Amino acid sequence: MRNPITSTKIKKLRVKFRRIAEKQKNKQITIIFLSILVGLIVGLAAIAIKQITYGIENYATKFFPGFLLILTPLVGLLLVNILNINVFKKVADYKGMRNVIDSIENHQSFIKLRLIYTKFITAGITIGFGGSSGMESAIITSGASIGSNMGKSFGLNYQLRTLLIGCGTAGGISAMYNAPIGGFLFALEVILPEFTPALLIPLLLSSATGKILFELIMGENLRFDEHIDSFSYHSLPYVILVGLAGALTAMYMKKTYSLCFKYLSRLNNPYVIALVGGSVLGLLIYFFPALYGEGYVSINDLLHNNEAGIWKNSILANPGFQPFHGTFILIVLFFLRPVTTGLSLGSGGEGGYFAPSLVAGGLTGYLVFKLIFSIYGSRLGLEPNTLIFLGMAATFACVMRAPVTAIFLIADTTQSYGLIVPLMITTTIAYTFKNYIDSYNPLQKGDHGTLQMEKFILNQINLRDIIEPIFGKIKADDKLRKLIAHFSGHENSVTPVYDDKEKVIGIIELKKVRALMKNFESYDSVNASELMDTNFDVINYTSLRKTLLDNPSIIKEHHILISKEDMIIGHVSSYKMLSIYNQYLNNPDRLFAK
């Protein structure tokens, strides 16, 4: 139960801050302060997520030793489903990046407060008990919720709430992956609608603050403790090969996820799905322990030239299974990693696709190295670690649809800034190749998955500014003469046409009437029904914004009449809408515009 004294102090502090913020003529002072505060809180959240996940993992592996390891994913997925159905049911469907973007587009950048901590628990249980997914989904959701609720608490508008969501995301990725530039670029490329100069300082501050706080408390926690200092341009042909392989890996991963979700969903009951998915996942982990959890351990083994570590503690490590060692087991792991991710998330588990894409990409790069090595031997002087890192970037770029983020996330995470140029090349090739293949796939959706600028602007528009009022009524059998008189007496550019039952059956535009004004003979011979256009929609004023957000192109395709209390009160003016769009787009500091 909340302490009333503490609650009162928080409210007083909030009011005091609002007054200070309102006195600031320059909004950037306020948002800079808040971006630092968001970065600090998100840094603590990243620490909490890691500690919870690793704590659960240590407990689970000790509690279920040996053969009992097969039960860990089953127990974890059942626990997550029980929590989501009975305790967290109001936020159970909120699944990371896509829902964060949806909150910005369709919910005015309001994200529920409880999402700050609920995904810590469910993601921690999923991954700690062996689920093959990533922690980043939890930190993205948590960081976005922290930013949103910080903005809400201090009475900030939609634009600034959205910016703080971006700050929360940047700080979270920066802290979780020790990648300040990667976190900053991820927020710009995926979460926020576009780049503007006004975004730079808040996002950079939040990203840096999250990383610094995490490092001060946890120490330098690198995901991959190997790095590349230099790159030979004689290896460029293999960079291209890794890019193509990474794109194919991403497509295989997407198809595998889709099939896992499809077949598991047919079971209908979430507990049955968890039992089936968890059992299959546990069986796979029993034979291939490297599939347990996020999977970064296996990549670090490869980076240290320790292939044997991949099947450590596996039944396949038995001398009787020698034919299954070496490259064969790596190929099996490559094909099974997306399957285990699909089983984990399709069975109700929590997590994201960052970790699976990095691990699958790393395996892809290493297998490409093995192929080249088997043909040319060591005379090329090619380093396996180089191709591992390039494979990560190529696959991540295609899976997450974030090529720029991929370049700097890998450079940051691996401290391999000498690979920037090859990372740029392999990522560009992978992303271009995947988009080329997708363009010939009739089932491929065109939505890029990032925040749409149209929706971002629509959320800021005052609806009254785009509605042109309508006065008077025109009947279907009214003559052109009456239409001319009607438009002369009112400033309408559009008027609805009614039938005898007072139902709108069409609309007439002023420009159509003007075209006939010189034809005096038609004044008393042409009816309104002959001039009306039936391509229109009637939308209630209260649902107008949602309709436009759901289908922004509707205004280009239809005339929109606005009703209120069963009366037509106006229509959406495409001219006014275009004017507002242009005014917004011409402002270089849009997120701080009044």
Order of alpha helices (4+ residues) and beta strands (2+ residues): alpha-alpha-alpha-alpha-alpha-alpha-alpha-alpha-alpha-alpha-alpha-alpha-alpha-alpha-alpha-alpha-alpha-alpha-beta-beta-alpha-beta-beta-alpha-alpha-beta-alpha-alpha-beta-beta-alpha
